[in-house]
Amino acid sequence: MAIPTRGATHQQQRQGPARRAGRRRDDTRLALLFILPATVGLLVFYFWPLVRGVWLSFTSWDVLTPARFIGLDNYERMVADPVFWNAVRVTVLYVVLNIGIQTVVALLMAVLMQRLTQSTLVRSLLLAPYLVANVVAALVFFWILDFQLGIGNQVLEWVGLDRIGFFTTEAWVVPTIALVNVWRHMGYTALLLFAGLQAIPHTFYEAARVDGASEVRQFFTITVPLIRPILGLVLIISVIGSFQIFDTVSVTTGGGPVDASRVLQVYIYENAFAQYDFGYAAALSVAMLLILMVVTFVQYRVTRSGQTDLN
């Protein structure tokens, strides 16, 4: 049996990394092949509509005639448009109510799941409302809270309270829509926060209990600081989704009463598909994109989502 020489051994060692590098290059080409469909979809359905939408915001276009470049006229009109500013105000009010209530309730539910039960059945029940379509949830609550026939108002009358026009009065319509969406999304948000809680070592809580810290003190000194990156990410996702509220308003109030629930998405839709003023609708969409970019950047910096205290 031949004994390999030292030179042959060194040659084999040099060939080993070369073979591994070749395999890595093959894996890279395979990976690029796998992500190619998603990349094409991203370019066709996201990047190109974004570029075209920005271009249309500088034009006057009604679909029936070619787009005509008009410069900044749409943006000047938007700045002087009181309906636009009312839509921004209504949207911000909705986002504040929806995100504020949803985050508090979801965080409480996530903590209770972590401390009391981690049952798969409980998680499934919490996620069940999220599986209901927005339109279906909105219509169900619209019937339940109907002023004349809704069982919600009948219960209020049975306990001695006056009926409330949840979807027909200016003071109640935005909080009602916000609570409908809180009901639908709080379970999903709670599961995201629950996943973040699993990364916190149990030794922190054990040490706190040894030191005599109460559950409330553990929550504010351990849970909240250590879950901050996940909480920041959840807030960013939730705020972006809340600014795009449309279907719940569309199937219940249509923006009424008296523009009290006319959020920005509804106003964009009306300009585009009711008045066929696609140029102005595109300008409104660009304004909404800029608002979301600013809000997301501020949230990211304030919550320090890219940093963690788990060191």
NORGI-V914976 format. One line per field, one symbol per residue. psi: psi as a letter, one per 20 degrees, with the letter a starting at -180 (. if undefined). A space follows every 10 residues. Layout:
BEGIN
psi->???
END
This chain:
BEGIN
psi->pqpprhghgh ghhhhghggh hghghghghg ghhhigghgg hgggiggghg ghggghijro pjghqqpppj cjghhghghj ohhghhhggg gggggggggg gggggggggg ghghhgqkph gghghhighh ipqggggghg hhghjphgip hghhgghhjj qqqpngjiqh higghghghg hgghihgghh hghhhhhiip phhghghhhh ijprhghhgh iggghhjggg gggggggggg hhhjpghggh ifhjiapljh jnrhhghggg hgigikmhgh hhghghghgg ghgggggggg hgilhjqqjm .
END
